[in-house]
Amino acid sequence: MDQQEDMILTLLKENVLNTEVVGSERQPIYKVETPSKGRGDLITTVTRTDEKPERVVATIDWAGSSSTIVDFNNTKISLTDFLGKGRNAIGFLSTSRLLKDGNDVYTWKTIGSNPLKLHDSNDNVVAKFHRPESIIFRKAKDGYLELSNSVAAGSLDAVFVSFIILKHAQQRKAALRAQTINRGGVM
């Protein structure tokens, strides 16, 4: 991926369910909000803030992994239909998830703790998440999603919403792993 020509979406907070997202010139692009309601159902709203008036791109009703509903561009779809299992996938937190947007087909892939990467139908990497970097007790660089211009031009909203869903799943899995280790368990 050629970084000079690619689109950069920087997440201003590590919690992908409550963050603002800016472009390379620090201009607002998206806002992701999930009001805290304690335990129970959460609803995440993804809003395009670079459009006037601002436009809600998607809401994600996290009613549970089997019944999560994504309302994308005013069309309600189950999470498993929005992000299907890719080849050789096992379970929802598998290493491969399929995203279809119109005629475009993409596959999110990750191996182990490596960052999420999005591949087009020819297996070219067209988007990649770069983790935040820290220098002893302070954040040195925010995490960002790098997207090729081909993705940014046509499927940006679908790719970004799918990224939020998968990154949240990774964060949840990491939190559960840390919780188990803190209790003296083994993973």
N, CA, C and O atoms as a DFTB+ gen file, in Angstrom:
748 C
 N C O
     1  1       0.853      -1.184       0.000
     2  2       0.000       0.000       0.000
     3  2       0.892       1.239       0.000
     4  3       1.833       1.328       0.789
     5  1       0.600       2.193      -0.880
     6  2       1.375       3.430      -0.983
     7  2       0.768       4.474      -0.072
     8  3      -0.290       5.025      -0.376
     9  1       1.434       4.756       1.054
    10  2       0.857       5.593       2.098
    11  2       0.562       7.011       1.621
    12  3      -0.373       7.631       2.129
    13  1       1.332       7.560       0.652
    14  2       1.085       8.920       0.197
    15  2      -0.274       9.050      -0.473
    16  3      -0.921      10.091      -0.361
    17  1      -0.709       8.017      -1.161
    18  2      -1.970       8.088      -1.877
    19  2      -3.126       7.468      -1.107
    20  3      -4.279       7.598      -1.517
    21  1      -2.839       6.802      -0.008
    22  2      -3.877       6.121       0.751
    23  2      -4.611       7.076       1.676
    24  3      -4.107       8.147       2.015
    25  1      -5.805       6.674       2.077
    26  2      -6.579       7.429       3.062
    27  2      -6.213       6.911       4.445
    28  3      -6.091       5.704       4.651
    29  1      -6.040       7.821       5.385
    30  2      -5.709       7.467       6.761
    31  2      -6.868       7.891       7.654
    32  3      -7.284       9.050       7.630
    33  1      -7.391       6.952       8.444
    34  2      -8.426       7.240       9.437
    35  2      -7.820       6.988      10.811
    36  3      -7.537       5.844      11.167
    37  1      -7.620       8.050      11.584
    38  2      -6.987       7.951      12.895
    39  2      -8.039       7.909      13.983
    40  3      -8.923       8.764      14.033
    41  1      -7.947       6.912      14.859
    42  2      -8.864       6.776      15.993
    43  2      -8.282       7.553      17.171
    44  3      -7.166       7.270      17.607
    45  1      -9.025       8.528      17.688
    46  2      -8.514       9.379      18.755
    47  2      -8.579       8.721      20.126
    48  3      -7.951       9.197      21.071
    49  1      -9.330       7.632      20.243
    50  2      -9.380       6.853      21.485
    51  2      -9.205       5.386      21.123
    52  3      -9.558       4.966      20.020
    53  1      -8.660       4.607      22.053
    54  2      -8.454       3.183      21.780
    55  2      -9.751       2.388      21.797
    56  3      -9.850       1.367      21.116
    57  1     -10.751       2.832      22.561
    58  2     -12.040       2.144      22.615
    59  2     -12.804       2.447      21.332
    60  3     -13.325       3.549      21.165
    61  1     -12.873       1.475      20.424
    62  2     -13.487       1.722      19.119
    63  2     -14.985       1.994      19.200
    64  3     -15.568       2.501      18.242
    65  1     -15.617       1.669      20.321
    66  2     -17.054       1.923      20.445
    67  2     -17.356       3.338      20.915
    68  3     -18.516       3.750      20.910
    69  1     -16.357       4.077      21.313
    70  2     -16.524       5.475      21.731
    71  2     -15.289       6.258      21.302
    72  3     -14.359       6.455      22.084
    73  1     -15.295       6.697      20.057
    74  2     -14.133       7.422      19.544
    75  2     -14.543       8.390      18.449
    76  3     -15.610       8.269      17.847
    77  1     -13.679       9.337      18.214
    78  2     -13.792      10.194      17.044
    79  2     -12.710       9.747      16.086
    80  3     -11.642       9.298      16.501
    81  1     -12.996       9.872      14.798
    82  2     -12.067       9.424      13.775
    83  2     -11.792      10.601      12.852
    84  3     -12.713      11.240      12.344
    85  1     -10.508      10.876      12.643
    86  2     -10.123      12.020      11.819
    87  2      -9.273      11.553      10.646
    88  3      -8.672      10.479      10.676
    89  1      -9.239      12.395       9.606
    90  2      -8.418      12.114       8.436
    91  2      -6.994      12.597       8.633
    92  3      -6.619      13.026       9.724
    93  1      -6.200      12.525       7.568
    94  2      -4.779      12.862       7.666
    95  2      -4.535      14.328       8.003
    96  3      -3.475      14.667       8.530
    97  1      -5.482      15.194       7.713
    98  2      -5.369      16.617       8.059
    99  2      -6.079      16.919       9.375
   100  3      -6.330      18.079       9.701
   101  1      -6.402      15.858      10.134
   102  2      -7.104      15.950      11.430
   103  2      -8.543      16.457      11.277
   104  3      -9.140      16.913      12.252
   105  1      -9.099      16.383      10.074
   106  2     -10.486      16.770       9.852
   107  2     -11.397      15.631      10.301
   108  3     -11.096      14.467      10.040
   109  1     -12.517      15.949      10.977
   110  2     -13.437      14.897      11.442
   111  2     -14.026      14.116      10.264
   112  3     -14.432      14.699       9.259
   113  1     -14.066      12.796      10.404
   114  2     -14.660      11.926       9.384
   115  2     -15.826      11.135       9.973
   116  3     -16.924      11.139       9.416
   117  1     -15.591      10.456      11.095
   118  2     -16.612       9.643      11.752
   119  2     -16.642       9.935      13.246
   120  3     -15.671      10.406      13.838
   121  1     -17.791       9.637      13.825
   122  2     -17.940       9.626      15.281
   123  2     -18.607       8.296      15.619
   124  3     -19.607       7.925      15.006
   125  1     -18.052       7.582      16.593
   126  2     -18.608       6.302      17.032
   127  2     -18.998       6.468      18.489
   128  3     -18.161       6.792      19.331
   129  1     -20.283       6.243      18.784
   130  2     -20.793       6.437      20.144
   131  2     -21.582       5.216      20.592
   132  3     -22.393       4.668      19.845
   133  1     -21.323       4.805      21.832
   134  2     -22.062       3.715      22.462
   135  2     -22.385       4.159      23.879
   136  3     -21.546       4.049      24.772
   137  1     -23.610       4.664      24.092
   138  2     -23.968       5.115      25.446
   139  2     -23.869       3.970      26.443
   140  3     -24.297       2.850      26.164
   141  1     -23.306       4.259      27.597
   142  2     -23.165       3.249      28.643
   143  2     -24.489       3.090      29.372
   144  3     -25.027       4.047      29.928
   145  1     -24.999       1.876      29.362
   146  2     -26.261       1.581      30.045
   147  2     -26.045       0.529      31.119
   148  3     -26.983      -0.163      31.513
   149  1     -24.815       0.408      31.590
   150  2     -24.545      -0.661      32.551
   151  2     -24.583      -1.991      31.832
   152  3     -24.181      -2.081      30.671
   153  1     -25.053      -3.010      32.494
   154  2     -25.161      -4.330      31.862
   155  2     -26.385      -4.360      30.953
   156  3     -27.371      -3.660      31.184
   157  1     -26.299      -5.171      29.937
   158  2     -27.437      -5.327      29.045
   159  2     -27.092      -4.905      27.628
   160  3     -25.924      -4.804      27.255
   161  1     -28.127      -4.662      26.857
   162  2     -27.947      -4.351      25.445
   163  2     -27.274      -2.998      25.248
   164  3     -27.582      -2.026      25.939
   165  1     -26.363      -2.957      24.306
   166  2     -25.706      -1.723      23.910
   167  2     -26.028      -1.458      22.450
   168  3     -26.181      -2.389      21.659
   169  1     -26.130      -0.188      22.100
   170  2     -26.330       0.186      20.706
   171  2     -25.250       1.190      20.335
   172  3     -25.108       2.235      20.970
   173  1     -24.494       0.858      19.304
   174  2     -23.431       1.722      18.805
   175  2     -23.944       2.459      17.582
   176  3     -24.577       1.864      16.709
   177  1     -23.670       3.760      17.519
   178  2     -24.044       4.576      16.365
   179  2     -22.774       5.076      15.685
   180  3     -21.889       5.634      16.333
   181  1     -22.694       4.868      14.366
   182  2     -21.567       5.346      13.564
   183  2     -22.097       6.466      12.676
   184  3     -22.999       6.253      11.867
   185  1     -21.524       7.667      12.835
   186  2     -22.000       8.860      12.129
   187  2     -20.894       9.433      11.256
   188  3     -19.747       9.535      11.690
   189  1     -21.238       9.812      10.011
   190  2     -20.299      10.541       9.148
   191  2     -20.352      11.992       9.571
   192  3     -21.394      12.636       9.450
   193  1     -19.245      12.516      10.066
   194  2     -19.204      13.903      10.528
   195  2     -18.578      14.833       9.499
   196  3     -18.503      16.041       9.721
   197  1     -18.127      14.280       8.371
   198  2     -17.552      15.124       7.324
   199  2     -18.607      15.563       6.317
   200  3     -18.285      16.243       5.343
   201  1     -19.849      15.188       6.536
   202  2     -20.955      15.586       5.669
   203  2     -21.852      16.545       6.425
   204  3     -22.013      16.426       7.639
   205  1     -22.431      17.488       5.718
   206  2     -23.386      18.413       6.333
   207  2     -24.706      18.274       5.604
   208  3     -24.756      18.528       4.401
   209  1     -25.784      17.880       6.278
   210  2     -25.794      17.544       7.693
   211  2     -25.105      16.200       7.931
   212  3     -24.950      15.389       7.018
   213  1     -24.697      15.989       9.182
   214  2     -24.087      14.712       9.539
   215  2     -25.075      13.586       9.252
   216  3     -26.288      13.775       9.352
   217  1     -24.547      12.407       8.894
   218  2     -25.394      11.282       8.493
   219  2     -25.046      10.041       9.304
   220  3     -23.879       9.666       9.418
   221  1     -26.080       9.404       9.869
   222  2     -25.874       8.121      10.555
   223  2     -25.682       7.056       9.483
   224  3     -26.563       6.823       8.655
   225  1     -24.526       6.421       9.510
   226  2     -24.180       5.379       8.550
   227  2     -24.712       4.033       9.018
   228  3     -25.231       3.246       8.227
   229  1     -24.573       3.777      10.335
   230  2     -24.978       2.468      10.855
   231  2     -25.267       2.558      12.340
   232  3     -24.717       3.393      13.057
   233  1     -26.150       1.669      12.779
   234  2     -26.300       1.396      14.206
   235  2     -26.081      -0.102      14.367
   236  3     -26.478      -0.905      13.523
   237  1     -25.444      -0.450      15.468
   238  2     -25.161      -1.853      15.757
   239  2     -25.795      -2.170      17.099
   240  3     -25.406      -1.614      18.127
   241  1     -26.769      -3.063      17.085
   242  2     -27.460      -3.479      18.307
   243  2     -26.797      -4.764      18.788
   244  3     -27.028      -5.842      18.240
   245  1     -25.960      -4.628      19.834
   246  2     -25.163      -5.743      20.349
   247  2     -26.010      -6.599      21.280
   248  3     -25.707      -6.692      22.470
   249  1     -27.045      -7.216      20.777
   250  2     -27.951      -8.009      21.615
   251  2     -27.370      -9.375      21.950
   252  3     -28.030     -10.167      22.624
   253  1     -26.205      -9.661      21.520
   254  2     -25.582     -10.974      21.707
   255  2     -25.020     -11.416      20.376
   256  3     -25.543     -11.031      19.330
   257  1     -23.980     -12.206      20.387
   258  2     -23.290     -12.531      19.135
   259  2     -24.188     -13.216      18.110
   260  3     -23.983     -13.046      16.908
   261  1     -25.170     -13.981      18.556
   262  2     -26.020     -14.676      17.587
   263  2     -27.164     -13.816      17.086
   264  3     -27.776     -14.137      16.068
   265  1     -27.467     -12.726      17.784
   266  2     -28.606     -11.914      17.351
   267  2     -28.253     -10.444      17.152
   268  3     -29.150      -9.604      17.080
   269  1     -26.975     -10.118      17.062
   270  2     -26.577      -8.737      16.814
   271  2     -27.121      -8.298      15.462
   272  3     -27.008      -9.019      14.470
   273  1     -27.714      -7.102      15.436
   274  2     -28.302      -6.563      14.211
   275  2     -27.540      -5.306      13.804
   276  3     -27.283      -4.429      14.630
   277  1     -27.183      -5.228      12.526
   278  2     -26.532      -4.053      11.968
   279  2     -27.552      -3.354      11.080
   280  3     -28.070      -3.953      10.138
   281  1     -27.840      -2.094      11.374
   282  2     -28.698      -1.272      10.517
   283  2     -27.746      -0.405       9.707
   284  3     -27.284       0.634      10.179
   285  1     -27.456      -0.842       8.473
   286  2     -26.478      -0.165       7.622
   287  2     -27.202       0.547       6.493
   288  3     -27.886      -0.085       5.688
   289  1     -27.051       1.864       6.436
   290  2     -27.736       2.679       5.422
   291  2     -29.228       2.356       5.355
   292  3     -29.794       2.173       4.277
   293  1     -29.845       2.292       6.525
   294  2     -31.287       2.060       6.680
   295  2     -31.750       0.672       6.236
   296  3     -32.922       0.489       5.907
   297  1     -30.855      -0.290       6.224
   298  2     -31.210      -1.672       5.935
   299  2     -30.741      -2.530       7.097
   300  3     -29.548      -2.581       7.398
   301  1     -31.692      -3.212       7.757
   302  2     -31.341      -4.068       8.897
   303  2     -30.897      -5.432       8.391
   304  3     -31.535      -6.046       7.536
   305  1     -29.770      -5.884       8.955
   306  2     -29.191      -7.154       8.534
   307  2     -28.521      -7.798       9.746
   308  3     -27.963      -7.103      10.596
   309  1     -28.578      -9.118       9.822
   310  2     -27.919      -9.790      10.948
   311  2     -26.409      -9.645      10.793
   312  3     -25.895      -9.498       9.684
   313  1     -25.718      -9.688      11.907
   314  2     -24.263      -9.562      11.883
   315  2     -23.632     -10.652      11.024
   316  3     -22.681     -10.387      10.288
   317  1     -24.150     -11.868      11.112
   318  2     -23.566     -12.963      10.333
   319  2     -23.797     -12.786       8.830
   320  3     -23.028     -13.314       8.026
   321  1     -24.848     -12.049       8.439
   322  2     -25.044     -11.750       7.019
   323  2     -24.181     -10.565       6.584
   324  3     -23.701     -10.530       5.451
   325  1     -23.985      -9.600       7.478
   326  2     -23.158      -8.430       7.164
   327  2     -21.688      -8.830       7.045
   328  3     -20.985      -8.368       6.146
   329  1     -21.230      -9.687       7.950
   330  2     -19.843     -10.174       7.960
   331  2     -19.859     -11.690       8.000
   332  3     -19.821     -12.287       9.076
   333  1     -19.916     -12.308       6.845
   334  2     -19.978     -13.761       6.788
   335  2     -18.638     -14.403       7.073
   336  3     -17.605     -13.735       7.078
   337  1     -18.660     -15.695       7.308
   338  2     -17.419     -16.434       7.547
   339  2     -16.643     -16.544       6.245
   340  3     -17.199     -16.864       5.194
   341  1     -15.354     -16.274       6.335
   342  2     -14.480     -16.427       5.186
   343  2     -14.061     -17.874       5.036
   344  3     -14.496     -18.738       5.797
   345  1     -13.229     -18.131       4.071
   346  2     -12.710     -19.490       3.875
   347  2     -11.946     -19.937       5.111
   348  3     -11.216     -19.154       5.718
   349  1     -12.114     -21.164       5.471
   350  2     -11.404     -21.774       6.603
   351  2     -11.713     -21.094       7.936
   352  3     -10.907     -21.166       8.863
   353  1     -12.860     -20.440       8.043
   354  2     -13.214     -19.745       9.284
   355  2     -13.889     -20.704      10.245
   356  3     -14.637     -21.594       9.840
   357  1     -13.610     -20.505      11.536
   358  2     -14.234     -21.313      12.579
   359  2     -14.725     -20.362      13.654
   360  3     -13.916     -19.752      14.352
   361  1     -16.038     -20.223      13.801
   362  2     -16.593     -19.369      14.851
   363  2     -16.534     -17.893      14.509
   364  3     -15.876     -17.496      13.547
   365  1     -17.235     -17.066      15.313
   366  2     -17.314     -15.639      15.002
   367  2     -15.970     -14.933      15.114
   368  3     -15.687     -14.036      14.319
   369  1     -15.142     -15.306      16.065
   370  2     -13.858     -14.628      16.237
   371  2     -12.768     -15.294      15.402
   372  3     -11.597     -15.299      15.779
   373  1     -13.168     -15.849      14.271
   374  2     -12.217     -16.531      13.406
   375  2     -11.261     -15.529      12.778
   376  3     -11.394     -14.320      12.969
   377  1     -10.310     -16.039      12.038
   378  2      -9.306     -15.183      11.430
   379  2      -9.720     -14.660      10.063
   380  3      -8.935     -13.980       9.403
   381  1     -10.923     -14.959       9.630
   382  2     -11.342     -14.558       8.297
   383  2     -12.839     -14.234       8.283
   384  3     -13.668     -15.079       8.620
   385  1     -13.175     -12.999       7.889
   386  2     -14.580     -12.582       7.783
   387  2     -14.793     -11.944       6.420
   388  3     -13.960     -11.168       5.953
   389  1     -15.907     -12.274       5.787
   390  2     -16.228     -11.837       4.439
   391  2     -17.158     -10.635       4.473
   392  3     -18.167     -10.650       5.178
   393  1     -16.825      -9.589       3.711
   394  2     -17.652      -8.388       3.600
   395  2     -18.022      -8.192       2.138
   396  3     -17.148      -8.101       1.276
   397  1     -19.326      -8.128       1.861
   398  2     -19.803      -7.854       0.505
   399  2     -20.463      -6.488       0.512
   400  3     -21.341      -6.220       1.333
   401  1     -20.042      -5.621      -0.404
   402  2     -20.632      -4.294      -0.545
   403  2     -20.896      -4.068      -2.024
   404  3     -19.987      -3.746      -2.789
   405  1     -22.156      -4.242      -2.416
   406  2     -22.484      -4.163      -3.837
   407  2     -21.772      -5.275      -4.586
   408  3     -21.914      -6.451      -4.251
   409  1     -21.003      -4.897      -5.603
   410  2     -20.248      -5.882      -6.381
   411  2     -18.880      -6.184      -5.785
   412  3     -18.189      -7.095      -6.242
   413  1     -18.489      -5.430      -4.776
   414  2     -17.171      -5.617      -4.167
   415  2     -17.226      -6.680      -3.073
   416  3     -18.159      -6.713      -2.270
   417  1     -16.215      -7.548      -3.052
   418  2     -16.093      -8.576      -2.022
   419  2     -14.716      -8.432      -1.381
   420  3     -13.691      -8.422      -2.063
   421  1     -14.720      -8.321      -0.065
   422  2     -13.477      -8.163       0.692
   423  2     -13.416      -9.231       1.772
   424  3     -14.441      -9.778       2.178
   425  1     -12.206      -9.523       2.232
   426  2     -12.013     -10.458       3.335
   427  2     -11.105      -9.823       4.372
   428  3      -9.967      -9.453       4.081
   429  1     -11.632      -9.699       5.608
   430  2     -10.806      -9.263       6.736
   431  2     -10.042     -10.480       7.219
   432  3     -10.632     -11.542       7.415
   433  1      -8.734     -10.341       7.416
   434  2      -7.916     -11.452       7.899
   435  2      -7.031     -10.975       9.042
   436  3      -6.568      -9.835       9.061
   437  1      -6.811     -11.866       9.984
   438  2      -5.828     -11.637      11.035
   439  2      -5.300     -12.989      11.479
   440  3      -6.022     -13.986      11.484
   441  1      -4.052     -13.004      11.845
   442  2      -3.438     -14.234      12.336
   443  2      -2.863     -13.941      13.710
   444  3      -2.017     -13.061      13.867
   445  1      -3.329     -14.681      14.698
   446  2      -2.859     -14.469      16.068
   447  2      -3.134     -13.052      16.533
   448  3      -4.264     -12.572      16.442
   449  1      -2.111     -12.386      17.030
   450  2      -2.298     -11.026      17.533
   451  2      -1.908      -9.974      16.497
   452  3      -1.790      -8.794      16.829
   453  1      -1.707     -10.389      15.252
   454  2      -1.372      -9.432      14.197
   455  2      -2.550      -8.508      13.924
   456  3      -3.695      -8.872      14.190
   457  1      -2.282      -7.309      13.393
   458  2      -3.371      -6.363      13.131
   459  2      -4.305      -6.843      12.017
   460  3      -3.936      -7.661      11.175
   461  1      -5.518      -6.309      12.045
   462  2      -6.496      -6.621      11.011
   463  2      -6.019      -6.095       9.662
   464  3      -5.484      -4.991       9.559
   465  1      -6.228      -6.923       8.619
   466  2      -5.932      -6.508       7.249
   467  2      -7.129      -6.874       6.383
   468  3      -7.745      -7.923       6.567
   469  1      -7.451      -5.996       5.436
   470  2      -8.551      -6.237       4.505
   471  2      -7.963      -6.551       3.134
   472  3      -7.111      -5.823       2.625
   473  1      -8.442      -7.661       2.543
   474  2      -7.963      -8.092       1.233
   475  2      -9.099      -7.980       0.225
   476  3     -10.256      -8.242       0.554
   477  1      -8.765      -7.586      -1.013
   478  2      -9.776      -7.565      -2.064
   479  2      -9.915      -8.966      -2.652
   480  3      -9.292      -9.912      -2.170
   481  1     -10.735      -9.095      -3.696
   482  2     -11.000     -10.425      -4.271
   483  2      -9.756     -11.034      -4.923
   484  3      -9.721     -12.240      -5.166
   485  1      -8.729     -10.214      -5.212
   486  2      -7.465     -10.717      -5.761
   487  2      -6.420     -10.951      -4.672
   488  3      -5.252     -11.196      -4.973
   489  1      -6.838     -10.875      -3.405
   490  2      -5.995     -11.078      -2.226
   491  2      -4.957      -9.973      -2.020
   492  3      -3.964     -10.178      -1.320
   493  1      -5.183      -8.795      -2.630
   494  2      -4.327      -7.637      -2.369
   495  2      -4.770      -6.980      -1.071
   496  3      -5.970      -6.870      -0.818
   497  1      -3.823      -6.541      -0.241
   498  2      -4.167      -5.822       0.987
   499  2      -4.624      -4.421       0.593
   500  3      -3.873      -3.662      -0.021
   501  1      -5.874      -4.084       0.955
   502  2      -6.430      -2.773       0.609
   503  2      -6.731      -1.929       1.841
   504  3      -7.099      -0.761       1.716
   505  1      -6.579      -2.510       3.031
   506  2      -6.718      -1.755       4.279
   507  2      -5.955      -2.494       5.368
   508  3      -5.898      -3.723       5.390
   509  1      -5.367      -1.710       6.274
   510  2      -4.605      -2.310       7.370
   511  2      -4.700      -1.402       8.581
   512  3      -4.585      -0.181       8.471
   513  1      -4.915      -2.024       9.757
   514  2      -4.932      -1.264      11.003
   515  2      -3.526      -1.225      11.583
   516  3      -2.840      -2.244      11.658
   517  1      -3.112      -0.034      11.991
   518  2      -1.821       0.164      12.649
   519  2      -2.113       0.487      14.107
   520  3      -2.793       1.468      14.407
   521  1      -1.601      -0.330      15.003
   522  2      -1.882      -0.176      16.433
   523  2      -1.316       1.130      16.983
   524  3      -0.354       1.679      16.445
   525  1      -1.935       1.627      18.078
   526  2      -1.347       2.789      18.757
   527  2       0.037       2.424      19.287
   528  3       0.304       1.275      19.639
   529  1       0.897       3.417      19.332
   530  2       2.241       3.197      19.868
   531  2       2.391       3.979      21.156
   532  3       1.906       5.105      21.268
   533  1       3.057       3.387      22.122
   534  2       3.267       4.039      23.418
   535  2       4.748       4.103      23.739
   536  3       5.529       3.225      23.373
   537  1       5.107       5.173      24.436
   538  2       6.459       5.318      24.967
   539  2       6.298       5.502      26.465
   540  3       5.761       6.516      26.913
   541  1       6.748       4.551      27.229
   542  2       6.686       4.543      28.692
   543  2       5.651       5.518      29.258
   544  3       5.917       6.710      29.407
   545  1       4.500       5.000      29.561
   546  2       3.412       5.690      30.259
   547  2       2.715       6.797      29.463
   548  3       1.912       7.531      30.039
   549  1       2.983       6.945      28.192
   550  2       2.211       7.916      27.414
   551  2       2.067       7.416      25.977
   552  3       2.929       6.720      25.440
   553  1       0.946       7.799      25.386
   554  2       0.690       7.384      24.013
   555  2       1.496       8.275      23.071
   556  3       1.397       9.500      23.139
   557  1       2.287       7.669      22.198
   558  2       3.116       8.420      21.264
   559  2       2.404       8.622      19.931
   560  3       2.628       9.617      19.241
   561  1       1.544       7.669      19.576
   562  2       0.883       7.739      18.279
   563  2      -0.455       7.017      18.366
   564  3      -0.537       5.909      18.896
   565  1      -1.503       7.647      17.843
   566  2      -2.826       7.020      17.830
   567  2      -2.850       5.874      16.822
   568  3      -2.075       5.852      15.865
   569  1      -3.765       4.913      17.059
   570  2      -3.972       3.852      16.090
   571  2      -4.670       4.418      14.863
   572  3      -5.438       5.376      14.963
   573  1      -4.400       3.821      13.703
   574  2      -5.062       4.318      12.494
   575  2      -5.311       3.189      11.503
   576  3      -4.619       2.171      11.484
   577  1      -6.337       3.419      10.676
   578  2      -6.702       2.492       9.617
   579  2      -6.244       3.114       8.303
   580  3      -6.661       4.216       7.945
   581  1      -5.391       2.400       7.598
   582  2      -4.873       2.857       6.307
   583  2      -5.663       2.146       5.212
   584  3      -5.738       0.918       5.193
   585  1      -6.258       2.932       4.291
   586  2      -7.097       2.359       3.240
   587  2      -6.603       2.798       1.870
   588  3      -6.244       3.958       1.672
   589  1      -6.588       1.858       0.920
   590  2      -6.234       2.223      -0.447
   591  2      -7.329       3.118      -1.009
   592  3      -8.471       3.079      -0.550
   593  1      -6.976       3.922      -2.003
   594  2      -7.960       4.826      -2.599
   595  2      -9.131       4.084      -3.220
   596  3     -10.247       4.605      -3.239
   597  1      -8.900       2.871      -3.731
   598  2     -10.000       2.115      -4.339
   599  2     -11.082       1.803      -3.315
   600  3     -12.269       1.855      -3.639
   601  1     -10.693       1.479      -2.087
   602  2     -11.661       1.205      -1.020
   603  2     -12.278       2.507      -0.539
   604  3     -13.490       2.585      -0.338
   605  1     -11.453       3.526      -0.353
   606  2     -11.932       4.806       0.168
   607  2     -12.976       5.418      -0.757
   608  3     -13.912       6.067      -0.289
   609  1     -12.828       5.219      -2.057
   610  2     -13.753       5.828      -3.005
   611  2     -15.105       5.126      -3.045
   612  3     -16.135       5.785      -3.188
   613  1     -15.118       3.805      -2.922
   614  2     -16.365       3.095      -3.139
   615  2     -17.042       2.494      -1.931
   616  3     -18.265       2.575      -1.809
   617  1     -16.290       1.898      -1.044
   618  2     -16.885       1.102       0.027
   619  2     -16.473       1.574       1.413
   620  3     -16.475       0.786       2.359
   621  1     -16.120       2.843       1.548
   622  2     -15.565       3.348       2.799
   623  2     -16.465       3.073       3.996
   624  3     -15.991       2.561       5.010
   625  1     -17.749       3.400       3.904
   626  2     -18.641       3.228       5.053
   627  2     -18.758       1.764       5.468
   628  3     -18.670       1.449       6.655
   629  1     -18.954       0.873       4.504
   630  2     -19.087      -0.558       4.827
   631  2     -17.796      -1.095       5.436
   632  3     -17.832      -1.857       6.403
   633  1     -16.670      -0.703       4.880
   634  2     -15.379      -1.160       5.405
   635  2     -15.172      -0.634       6.817
   636  3     -14.739      -1.380       7.695
   637  1     -15.475       0.646       7.050
   638  2     -15.256       1.217       8.377
   639  2     -16.164       0.565       9.419
   640  3     -15.703       0.237      10.512
   641  1     -17.433       0.373       9.104
   642  2     -18.362      -0.256      10.057
   643  2     -17.908      -1.684      10.358
   644  3     -17.923      -2.105      11.514
   645  1     -17.506      -2.428       9.334
   646  2     -17.034      -3.801       9.572
   647  2     -15.762      -3.795      10.416
   648  3     -15.576      -4.672      11.260
   649  1     -14.890      -2.819      10.197
   650  2     -13.676      -2.692      11.015
   651  2     -14.038      -2.468      12.480
   652  3     -13.452      -3.094      13.364
   653  1     -14.996      -1.582      12.745
   654  2     -15.414      -1.293      14.125
   655  2     -15.904      -2.584      14.796
   656  3     -15.549      -2.866      15.941
   657  1     -16.712      -3.356      14.083
   658  2     -17.255      -4.603      14.639
   659  2     -16.129      -5.584      14.974
   660  3     -16.097      -6.147      16.068
   661  1     -15.217      -5.784      14.041
   662  2     -14.145      -6.759      14.254
   663  2     -13.129      -6.281      15.286
   664  3     -12.619      -7.084      16.067
   665  1     -12.831      -4.995      15.299
   666  2     -11.890      -4.468      16.293
   667  2     -12.496      -4.574      17.691
   668  3     -11.791      -4.881      18.653
   669  1     -13.805      -4.320      17.806
   670  2     -14.485      -4.489      19.097
   671  2     -14.395      -5.948      19.554
   672  3     -14.143      -6.218      20.728
   673  1     -14.600      -6.881      18.629
   674  2     -14.502      -8.305      18.980
   675  2     -13.095      -8.640      19.473
   676  3     -12.939      -9.393      20.434
   677  1     -12.074      -8.088      18.824
   678  2     -10.692      -8.311      19.275
   679  2     -10.473      -7.739      20.669
   680  3      -9.864      -8.386      21.521
   681  1     -10.972      -6.519      20.904
   682  2     -10.789      -5.882      22.210
   683  2     -11.495      -6.671      23.307
   684  3     -10.966      -6.832      24.407
   685  1     -12.696      -7.163      22.997
   686  2     -13.436      -7.973      23.971
   687  2     -12.697      -9.259      24.302
   688  3     -12.594      -9.650      25.465
   689  1     -12.188      -9.907      23.272
   690  2     -11.446     -11.154      23.463
   691  2     -10.197     -10.900      24.309
   692  3      -9.887     -11.694      25.197
   693  1      -9.482      -9.814      24.050
   694  2      -8.277      -9.481      24.827
   695  2      -8.634      -9.180      26.279
   696  3      -7.907      -9.574      27.191
   697  1      -9.748      -8.484      26.500
   698  2     -10.176      -8.166      27.868
   699  2     -10.544      -9.440      28.627
   700  3     -10.205      -9.583      29.802
   701  1     -11.234     -10.362      27.962
   702  2     -11.589     -11.634      28.605
   703  2     -10.342     -12.452      28.924
   704  3     -10.260     -13.083      29.977
   705  1      -9.375     -12.438      28.011
   706  2      -8.122     -13.158      28.243
   707  2      -7.396     -12.572      29.451
   708  3      -6.907     -13.316      30.301
   709  1      -7.323     -11.244      29.531
   710  2      -6.652     -10.586      30.664
   711  2      -7.372     -10.887      31.972
   712  3      -6.737     -11.102      33.005
   713  1      -8.705     -10.900      31.921
   714  2      -9.502     -11.191      33.116
   715  2      -9.225     -12.612      33.613
   716  3      -9.088     -12.840      34.815
   717  1      -9.147     -13.550      32.692
   718  2      -8.869     -14.942      33.053
   719  2      -7.476     -15.075      33.663
   720  3      -7.296     -15.777      34.658
   721  1      -6.503     -14.409      33.073
   722  2      -5.133     -14.469      33.588
   723  2      -5.057     -13.824      34.969
   724  3      -4.379     -14.344      35.856
   725  1      -5.746     -12.694      35.161
   726  2      -5.742     -12.008      36.461
   727  2      -6.358     -12.855      37.566
   728  3      -6.019     -12.698      38.739
   729  1      -7.261     -13.749      37.191
   730  2      -7.885     -14.640      38.180
   731  2      -7.042     -15.881      38.427
   732  3      -7.420     -16.748      39.215
   733  1      -5.908     -15.965      37.761
   734  2      -5.040     -17.124      37.950
   735  2      -5.339     -18.263      37.007
   736  3      -4.801     -19.360      37.159
   737  1      -6.200     -18.011      36.026
   738  2      -6.543     -19.052      35.062
   739  2      -5.505     -19.148      33.967
   740  3      -4.556     -18.366      33.920
   741  1      -5.691     -20.099      33.104
   742  2      -4.778     -20.314      31.993
   743  2      -5.585     -20.266      30.719
   744  3      -6.707     -20.769      30.668
   745  1      -5.025     -19.667      29.695
   746  2      -5.690     -19.624      28.399
   747  2      -4.907     -20.378      27.375
   748  3      -5.316     -20.452      26.216
